[in-house]
Amino acid sequence: MDQYLLDNCASLASKDVEINSLTSFHTAESIKDVIKDLAVKRNLPLGGKLITVKENMCTKYWTTSASSEILSDYVSPFEATLVENLEKNGGVIIGKTNMDEFAMGTSTHNNLHGRTAFPQVKDELYQVGGSSGGCAASVAADLSFASIGTDTGGSVRLPAAYVGCVGFKPSFGRISRYGVIPFAHSMDTVGIVTKDVESTQTVYNVLNQPDSKDATCLSLQWRKTIDEHCKKFKSTEKAIVIGVPTNWNIAETHPEVLCKWNEFISLLKSQGCEIREIQLPNSLYGLSIYAALAYAEGVANLARFSNPIFGSQLQQGKYPDGLDPRTHLMGQEVQKRLLIGAYSLSFGKDNRINQKAQLMRRAVQMEFNRSFRIPSLQASDPSGDVDFIVTPSFLKPSQPIGASTPTDFLSDSMLVPSSLAGLPSISIPFGKVCGGLPMGMQLIAQYGDDESLLSFSKRFT
């Protein structure tokens, strides 16, 4: 094991040259301090497994920049709770992964660390999605056993689907976010990328813990209440009922993606599942709701970086009066999203974009609650008889680097609705499309039903 770690770290730089998934990593020299504790770690749940974490998660020994020039030299004085939990349970964190700046984007491309890509058909470099594209690429390239990212509107699930990995977003509040730089605090969720669901379960068991330092992390008592509530409505005698939202089959869905969706439904039928067509009409507005709410929260969260503590020192008088010089340290995508967020917060009393978006978000949650067999503990909405909902993870597969189409902004449209509702969802690999590109299928469960979702998903990886 010791020699394996040394060899792996010695070759990290050469393995990652083309992919560019890592922003910081252990060298063969620096890993020697970690190896001293390896004998103890072998007997722990993660047993010395190699883990990478996203660049927006605080570590004491590497910079935590969120891939932004504003934080290019920032080294945290403390570690994120998830980092501590991984190390306490035998994980060896060997590096940090590239991301879209402040987790705002779907391409894993930024001014500080460049672009992450992954070789696909005929070794041509393809987009990895985002914002946790570095996480997915590091696992797909066998640089790590698992990678921990953040998923606000699909940021773990989309990259995982693009490179043929498993991407899991737990229920909101399951995993502590203490020490994670926020983008949209009401949706940000720590997620996991691995190559199979069994590995995802192992890592999730380590991270699924209460944390008094994070007010949004579920307490031990609430976890017990939720788990008991979910078990009450599970029956081993009834067939598993799968909901298929037929109104999500929109015109922009690639024909081969649609074929795979139907193929997966047929597979579920052959395993004894009962298929039920459902309607989730408000979810079709998911991207618009997400833009109004997440970008507005981004305005609030990024306001802290106007403080002179952060960012490079810029020459006074270089920029026109009234223009904050720190703006020039932000990429175009971040600037665009902050402008949209500010607009949604301030666009006239009569229009109230943000307030209307909050009402629509609740409507999305209600229609999910009306579908699932398990009643919501959070609201008194009527329930249905569906155990899981199945959709594709994307409308079209990954594109070559440099390629773009008018529908690129729709890439997260299948993933955002479950984020708005705080529901657990997982993307699992399911064959190939379009001449050899990975296909992903998404399964969604009721809030808190994470264990059942993982257990059911193991059938397919």
C-alpha positions as CSV (number, residue, x, y, z in Angstrom):
1,M,0.0,0.0,0.0
2,D,2.8,2.4,0.9
3,Q,4.6,1.8,-2.4
4,Y,1.3,2.1,-4.3
5,L,0.7,5.6,-2.7
6,L,4.2,6.7,-3.6
7,D,4.0,5.5,-7.1
8,N,0.5,7.0,-7.6
9,C,1.6,10.4,-6.3
10,A,4.8,10.4,-8.3
11,S,2.7,9.9,-11.5
12,L,-0.2,12.2,-10.7
13,A,1.2,15.2,-12.6
14,S,2.0,13.2,-15.8
15,K,-1.4,11.4,-15.7
16,D,-3.3,14.7,-15.3
17,V,-1.5,16.8,-18.0
18,E,-4.1,16.3,-20.7
19,I,-7.1,16.1,-18.4
20,N,-6.2,19.0,-16.0
21,S,-8.6,17.7,-13.3
22,L,-6.3,18.6,-10.3
23,T,-5.4,22.0,-9.0
24,S,-3.2,20.8,-6.1
25,F,-1.9,17.4,-5.2
26,H,0.5,15.4,-3.0
27,T,3.9,14.7,-4.5
28,A,5.9,11.5,-3.7
29,E,7.8,13.6,-1.1
30,S,4.8,15.2,0.6
31,I,2.8,12.0,0.8
32,K,5.4,10.5,3.1
33,D,3.9,12.3,6.1
34,V,0.5,10.7,5.3
35,I,2.1,7.2,5.0
36,K,3.2,7.3,8.6
37,D,-0.5,7.0,9.7
38,L,-1.4,4.5,7.0
39,A,-1.2,1.4,9.2
40,V,-4.0,2.8,11.4
41,K,-6.1,3.8,8.4
42,R,-6.1,0.4,6.9
43,N,-8.6,-0.8,9.5
44,L,-11.0,2.1,9.1
45,P,-14.1,2.3,6.7
46,L,-12.2,3.9,3.8
47,G,-9.1,1.8,4.4
48,G,-6.5,4.2,2.9
49,K,-8.6,4.8,-0.3
50,L,-7.4,7.8,-2.4
51,I,-9.9,10.8,-2.3
52,T,-10.0,14.1,-4.1
53,V,-12.0,17.1,-2.9
54,K,-13.3,20.1,-4.9
55,E,-11.4,23.4,-4.9
56,N,-14.1,25.1,-2.8
57,M,-13.6,22.9,0.2
58,C,-11.3,24.2,3.0
59,T,-8.0,22.4,3.6
60,K,-5.1,23.5,5.7
61,Y,-2.3,22.3,3.4
62,W,-3.5,23.6,-0.1
63,T,-5.1,26.8,-1.3
64,T,-8.9,27.0,-1.3
65,S,-9.5,29.3,-4.3
66,A,-12.9,28.1,-5.6
67,S,-11.0,28.4,-8.9
68,S,-11.2,32.2,-8.7
69,E,-8.3,34.7,-9.0
70,I,-9.9,36.6,-6.0
71,L,-8.9,33.7,-3.7
72,S,-5.8,32.5,-5.7
73,D,-3.5,32.6,-2.6
74,Y,-6.0,31.8,0.1
75,V,-5.1,29.0,2.5
76,S,-7.7,28.2,5.1
77,P,-6.8,28.2,8.8
78,F,-9.2,25.3,9.3
79,E,-10.5,22.2,7.5
80,A,-14.0,21.5,6.2
81,T,-15.9,19.0,8.4
82,L,-16.2,16.6,5.5
83,V,-12.4,16.7,5.1
84,E,-11.9,15.9,8.8
85,N,-14.5,13.0,8.5
86,L,-12.8,11.5,5.5
87,E,-9.4,11.5,7.1
88,K,-10.7,10.2,10.5
89,N,-12.3,7.3,8.6
90,G,-9.2,6.3,6.7
91,G,-9.4,8.4,3.6
92,V,-6.2,9.7,2.0
93,I,-6.9,13.1,0.4
94,I,-4.4,13.3,-2.4
95,G,-5.5,16.5,-4.1
96,K,-8.1,19.1,-4.9
97,T,-10.0,19.3,-8.2
98,N,-10.8,22.0,-10.8
99,M,-14.2,23.6,-11.0
100,D,-16.1,26.4,-12.5
101,E,-15.3,29.7,-10.7
102,F,-17.3,29.8,-7.4
103,A,-19.3,26.8,-8.8
104,M,-21.0,29.0,-11.3
105,G,-21.0,27.2,-14.6
106,T,-21.3,23.9,-16.5
107,S,-18.0,23.6,-18.3
108,T,-15.2,23.5,-15.6
109,H,-13.3,26.3,-17.3
110,N,-11.8,29.2,-15.4
111,N,-9.1,31.9,-15.7
112,L,-7.1,30.6,-12.8
113,H,-6.6,26.9,-13.6
114,G,-7.8,26.6,-17.2
115,R,-10.2,23.9,-18.6
116,T,-10.7,20.3,-17.6
117,A,-11.4,17.9,-20.4
118,F,-11.7,14.1,-20.8
119,P,-10.7,11.9,-23.7
120,Q,-13.7,10.0,-25.2
121,V,-14.3,8.8,-28.7
122,K,-11.1,8.2,-30.6
123,D,-9.3,9.9,-27.7
124,E,-10.7,13.3,-28.7
125,L,-11.1,15.6,-25.8
126,Y,-14.7,16.2,-24.6
127,Q,-16.3,18.6,-22.2
128,V,-16.8,17.3,-18.7
129,G,-19.6,19.5,-17.6
130,G,-19.6,21.4,-14.3
131,S,-19.2,22.8,-11.9
132,S,-17.6,19.6,-10.4
133,G,-16.0,18.5,-13.6
134,G,-12.6,18.0,-12.0
135,C,-14.1,15.6,-9.5
136,A,-15.7,13.5,-12.2
137,A,-12.6,13.5,-14.4
138,S,-10.2,12.5,-11.5
139,V,-12.4,9.4,-10.8
140,A,-12.9,8.5,-14.4
141,A,-9.1,8.7,-15.0
142,D,-8.5,6.5,-11.9
143,L,-6.6,9.2,-10.1
144,S,-8.9,8.7,-7.1
145,F,-11.3,6.1,-5.6
146,A,-13.9,8.9,-5.0
147,S,-14.2,12.6,-5.3
148,I,-16.3,15.0,-3.2
149,G,-17.9,17.9,-5.0
150,T,-20.9,20.3,-4.6
151,D,-24.2,20.0,-6.4
152,T,-26.4,23.1,-6.5
153,G,-28.3,22.4,-9.7
154,G,-26.7,19.2,-11.1
155,S,-23.0,20.1,-10.6
156,V,-22.0,16.6,-9.5
157,R,-24.5,14.5,-11.5
158,L,-23.9,16.1,-14.9
159,P,-20.1,15.7,-15.0
160,A,-20.5,12.1,-13.6
161,A,-22.9,11.3,-16.4
162,Y,-20.7,12.8,-19.0
163,V,-17.7,10.6,-18.1
164,G,-19.5,7.4,-17.2
165,C,-19.3,7.6,-13.4
166,V,-21.9,7.5,-10.6
167,G,-22.8,11.0,-9.2
168,F,-24.9,11.2,-6.0
169,K,-26.6,14.2,-4.5
170,P,-28.0,13.4,-1.1
171,S,-31.0,15.0,0.6
172,F,-30.4,18.7,1.5
173,G,-28.9,18.7,5.0
174,R,-27.5,15.2,5.1
175,I,-23.8,16.2,4.7
176,S,-22.2,19.1,6.5
177,R,-21.2,22.1,4.5
178,Y,-19.1,23.7,7.2
179,G,-15.9,24.8,5.4
180,V,-17.4,24.8,1.9
181,I,-17.4,28.1,0.1
182,P,-21.1,28.7,-0.7
183,F,-22.8,29.6,-4.0
184,A,-26.5,29.3,-3.3
185,H,-27.0,28.4,0.3
186,S,-30.6,27.0,0.0
187,M,-29.5,24.5,-2.6
188,D,-25.8,23.8,-2.2
189,T,-25.4,20.1,-1.4
190,V,-22.2,18.1,-0.9
191,G,-22.2,15.2,-3.5
192,I,-20.1,12.2,-4.2
193,V,-18.5,10.8,-7.5
194,T,-17.3,7.2,-7.7
195,K,-17.3,4.4,-10.3
196,D,-20.0,2.3,-8.7
197,V,-22.9,2.7,-6.2
198,E,-21.3,0.4,-3.6
199,S,-18.3,2.8,-3.4
200,T,-20.7,5.8,-3.2
201,Q,-22.5,4.1,-0.2
202,T,-19.2,3.6,1.6
203,V,-18.2,7.3,1.3
204,Y,-21.8,8.4,2.1
205,N,-21.8,6.4,5.3
206,V,-18.7,8.3,6.4
207,L,-20.1,11.8,5.5
208,N,-23.7,11.3,6.5
209,Q,-23.2,12.7,10.0
210,P,-24.6,15.6,12.1
211,D,-22.5,18.7,12.6
212,S,-23.2,21.4,15.2
213,K,-21.0,23.8,13.2
214,D,-23.5,23.8,10.3
215,A,-27.0,25.0,11.2
216,T,-28.4,23.5,8.0
217,C,-27.0,20.0,8.7
218,L,-29.7,17.7,10.1
219,S,-29.4,16.9,13.8
220,L,-29.1,13.3,15.1
221,Q,-32.7,13.4,16.3
222,W,-34.1,14.7,13.0
223,R,-32.1,12.0,11.2
224,K,-33.7,9.3,13.3
225,T,-37.2,10.8,12.8
226,I,-36.7,10.9,9.0
227,D,-35.3,7.4,8.8
228,E,-38.2,6.0,10.9
229,H,-40.7,7.9,8.8
230,C,-39.3,6.5,5.5
231,K,-39.2,2.9,6.8
232,K,-42.9,3.2,7.8
233,F,-44.0,3.5,4.2
234,K,-41.8,0.8,2.7
235,S,-43.2,-2.6,1.9
236,T,-41.4,-5.7,0.7
237,E,-44.6,-7.2,-0.5
238,K,-45.5,-4.6,-3.1
239,A,-43.7,-4.1,-6.4
240,I,-41.5,-1.0,-6.6
241,V,-43.4,1.7,-8.5
242,I,-41.3,3.9,-10.9
243,G,-42.6,7.3,-11.9
244,V,-41.9,8.5,-15.5
245,P,-42.5,12.2,-16.0
246,T,-43.7,12.1,-19.6
247,N,-43.9,15.8,-19.9
248,W,-40.1,16.0,-19.4
249,N,-39.7,14.5,-22.9
250,I,-39.1,17.9,-24.5
251,A,-38.2,18.7,-28.1
252,E,-34.5,19.2,-27.3
253,T,-34.0,15.7,-26.0
254,H,-31.6,13.8,-28.3
255,P,-33.2,10.8,-30.1
256,E,-30.6,8.4,-28.8
257,V,-31.0,9.7,-25.2
258,L,-34.8,9.1,-25.6
259,C,-34.1,5.6,-26.8
260,K,-31.9,4.9,-23.8
261,W,-34.6,6.2,-21.5
262,N,-37.1,3.8,-23.0
263,E,-34.6,1.0,-22.8
264,F,-34.0,1.7,-19.1
265,I,-37.8,1.7,-18.4
266,S,-38.0,-1.7,-20.2
267,L,-35.2,-3.0,-17.9
268,L,-37.1,-1.9,-14.9
269,K,-40.2,-3.7,-16.1
270,S,-38.2,-6.9,-16.6
271,Q,-37.1,-6.7,-13.0
272,G,-40.7,-6.6,-11.7
273,C,-41.1,-2.8,-11.3
274,E,-44.4,-1.2,-12.0
275,I,-44.2,1.8,-14.3
276,R,-46.4,4.8,-13.7
277,E,-46.7,7.8,-16.0
278,I,-46.7,11.0,-13.9
279,Q,-46.9,14.7,-14.7
280,L,-44.5,17.3,-13.2
281,P,-45.6,20.5,-15.1
282,N,-44.1,23.1,-12.8
283,S,-40.7,21.4,-13.0
284,L,-40.4,22.5,-16.6
285,Y,-39.8,26.0,-15.3
286,G,-37.0,24.7,-13.2
287,L,-34.1,26.5,-14.9
288,S,-35.9,29.9,-14.7
289,I,-36.7,29.4,-11.0
290,Y,-33.1,28.3,-10.4
291,A,-31.7,31.4,-12.2
292,A,-33.9,33.8,-10.2
293,L,-33.1,32.2,-6.8
294,A,-29.6,30.7,-7.0
295,Y,-28.0,33.8,-8.7
296,A,-29.6,36.1,-6.1
297,E,-28.2,34.0,-3.3
298,G,-24.8,34.1,-5.2
299,V,-24.9,37.9,-4.9
300,A,-25.3,37.7,-1.1
301,N,-22.6,35.0,-0.7
302,L,-20.0,36.6,-2.9
303,A,-20.4,40.1,-1.4
304,R,-18.0,39.0,1.3
305,F,-15.1,38.9,-1.2
306,S,-15.2,42.7,-1.6
307,N,-13.2,42.8,1.6
308,P,-9.6,43.8,1.0
309,I,-8.5,40.7,2.9
310,F,-9.2,38.7,-0.3
311,G,-7.7,38.9,-3.8
312,S,-4.6,40.4,-5.4
313,Q,-3.6,43.9,-4.6
314,L,-4.4,46.1,-7.6
315,Q,-3.0,49.4,-8.5
316,Q,-5.1,52.3,-7.3
317,G,-6.3,54.7,-10.1
318,K,-6.0,52.0,-12.7
319,Y,-9.8,51.7,-13.2
320,P,-12.5,54.3,-13.7
321,D,-14.0,55.9,-10.5
322,G,-16.9,53.9,-9.1
323,L,-15.8,50.6,-10.7
324,D,-14.7,48.0,-8.1
325,P,-11.3,46.7,-9.3
326,R,-12.1,43.3,-7.8
327,T,-14.7,42.8,-10.6
328,H,-11.8,42.3,-12.9
329,L,-10.7,39.3,-10.9
330,M,-14.0,37.5,-11.7
331,G,-14.7,35.6,-14.9
332,Q,-17.5,36.5,-17.3
333,E,-19.8,33.7,-16.2
334,V,-19.7,34.9,-12.6
335,Q,-20.2,38.5,-13.5
336,K,-23.2,37.5,-15.7
337,R,-24.8,35.5,-12.9
338,L,-24.3,38.2,-10.3
339,L,-25.9,40.8,-12.6
340,I,-28.9,38.5,-13.2
341,G,-29.1,37.8,-9.4
342,A,-29.0,41.5,-8.6
343,Y,-31.7,42.2,-11.2
344,S,-34.0,39.5,-9.8
345,L,-33.7,41.1,-6.3
346,S,-34.2,44.7,-7.3
347,F,-36.6,44.6,-10.3
348,G,-39.5,46.8,-8.9
349,K,-41.9,46.2,-6.1
350,D,-44.7,45.2,-8.4
351,N,-42.8,42.5,-10.3
352,R,-41.2,40.7,-7.3
353,I,-39.3,38.2,-9.5
354,N,-37.6,36.6,-6.5
355,Q,-40.8,36.2,-4.5
356,K,-42.6,34.6,-7.5
357,A,-39.7,32.2,-8.0
358,Q,-39.9,31.2,-4.3
359,L,-43.6,30.4,-4.8
360,M,-42.8,28.4,-8.0
361,R,-40.1,26.5,-6.1
362,R,-42.7,25.5,-3.5
363,A,-45.0,24.4,-6.4
364,V,-42.2,22.1,-7.7
365,Q,-41.8,20.6,-4.3
366,M,-45.6,20.0,-4.0
367,E,-45.8,18.1,-7.3
368,F,-43.0,15.8,-6.2
369,N,-44.7,15.2,-2.9
370,R,-48.0,14.4,-4.7
371,S,-46.1,11.7,-6.7
372,F,-44.1,9.9,-4.0
373,R,-45.5,7.1,-1.7
374,I,-43.7,8.5,1.3
375,P,-45.6,11.6,2.6
376,S,-43.5,14.7,3.1
377,L,-42.4,15.4,6.7
378,Q,-41.9,19.0,5.8
379,A,-45.4,19.8,4.5
380,S,-48.9,18.4,4.7
381,D,-49.1,17.8,0.9
382,P,-51.1,14.8,-0.4
383,S,-48.9,11.8,-1.4
384,G,-49.0,9.3,-4.3
385,D,-47.7,5.8,-4.8
386,V,-44.4,6.2,-6.6
387,D,-41.1,5.0,-5.0
388,F,-38.6,6.5,-7.4
389,I,-38.7,8.8,-10.5
390,V,-36.5,8.0,-13.5
391,T,-35.2,10.4,-16.1
392,P,-32.2,10.8,-18.3
393,S,-29.3,12.7,-16.7
394,F,-29.0,15.0,-19.7
395,L,-30.8,16.0,-22.9
396,K,-27.7,15.3,-25.0
397,P,-24.3,13.7,-24.3
398,S,-21.0,15.6,-23.9
399,Q,-19.7,17.7,-26.8
400,P,-16.1,18.0,-28.1
401,I,-14.1,20.8,-26.6
402,G,-15.0,24.0,-28.5
403,A,-18.3,22.8,-29.8
404,S,-21.5,24.6,-28.7
405,T,-25.1,24.6,-29.7
406,P,-28.1,26.9,-28.9
407,T,-29.4,24.4,-26.4
408,D,-26.3,24.3,-24.2
409,F,-28.0,26.3,-21.5
410,L,-30.5,23.4,-21.1
411,S,-27.8,21.0,-19.9
412,D,-29.1,20.9,-16.3
413,S,-32.8,20.9,-17.1
414,M,-33.3,17.3,-16.0
415,L,-31.3,17.8,-12.8
416,V,-32.4,21.2,-11.4
417,P,-35.9,20.2,-10.2
418,S,-34.7,17.7,-7.6
419,S,-32.3,20.4,-6.4
420,L,-35.1,22.9,-6.0
421,A,-37.0,20.4,-3.9
422,G,-33.9,19.3,-1.9
423,L,-34.5,15.6,-2.9
424,P,-31.8,12.9,-3.1
425,S,-31.0,11.9,-6.7
426,I,-28.3,9.8,-8.4
427,S,-26.9,9.6,-11.9
428,I,-25.8,6.1,-12.9
429,P,-24.0,5.1,-16.1
430,F,-26.2,3.2,-18.6
431,G,-24.5,2.2,-21.8
432,K,-23.3,4.5,-24.6
433,V,-24.9,6.8,-27.2
434,C,-23.8,8.7,-30.2
435,G,-20.9,6.5,-31.3
436,G,-19.5,5.7,-27.8
437,L,-20.3,8.6,-25.4
438,P,-21.4,7.6,-21.9
439,M,-25.1,7.7,-21.1
440,G,-26.5,8.5,-17.6
441,M,-29.9,7.8,-16.1
442,Q,-31.1,9.7,-13.1
443,L,-33.2,8.2,-10.2
444,I,-34.9,10.6,-7.7
445,A,-36.4,9.7,-4.3
446,Q,-38.5,11.4,-1.6
447,Y,-36.7,13.7,0.8
448,G,-34.7,11.6,3.4
449,D,-35.0,8.3,1.5
450,D,-31.4,8.3,0.5
451,E,-30.7,4.7,1.7
452,S,-33.4,3.2,-0.4
453,L,-32.3,5.1,-3.4
454,L,-28.7,3.9,-3.0
455,S,-29.9,0.3,-2.4
456,F,-32.1,0.3,-5.5
457,S,-29.4,1.9,-7.7
458,K,-26.9,-0.9,-6.8
459,R,-28.9,-3.1,-9.2
460,F,-27.5,-1.2,-12.2
461,T,-23.7,-0.8,-11.5
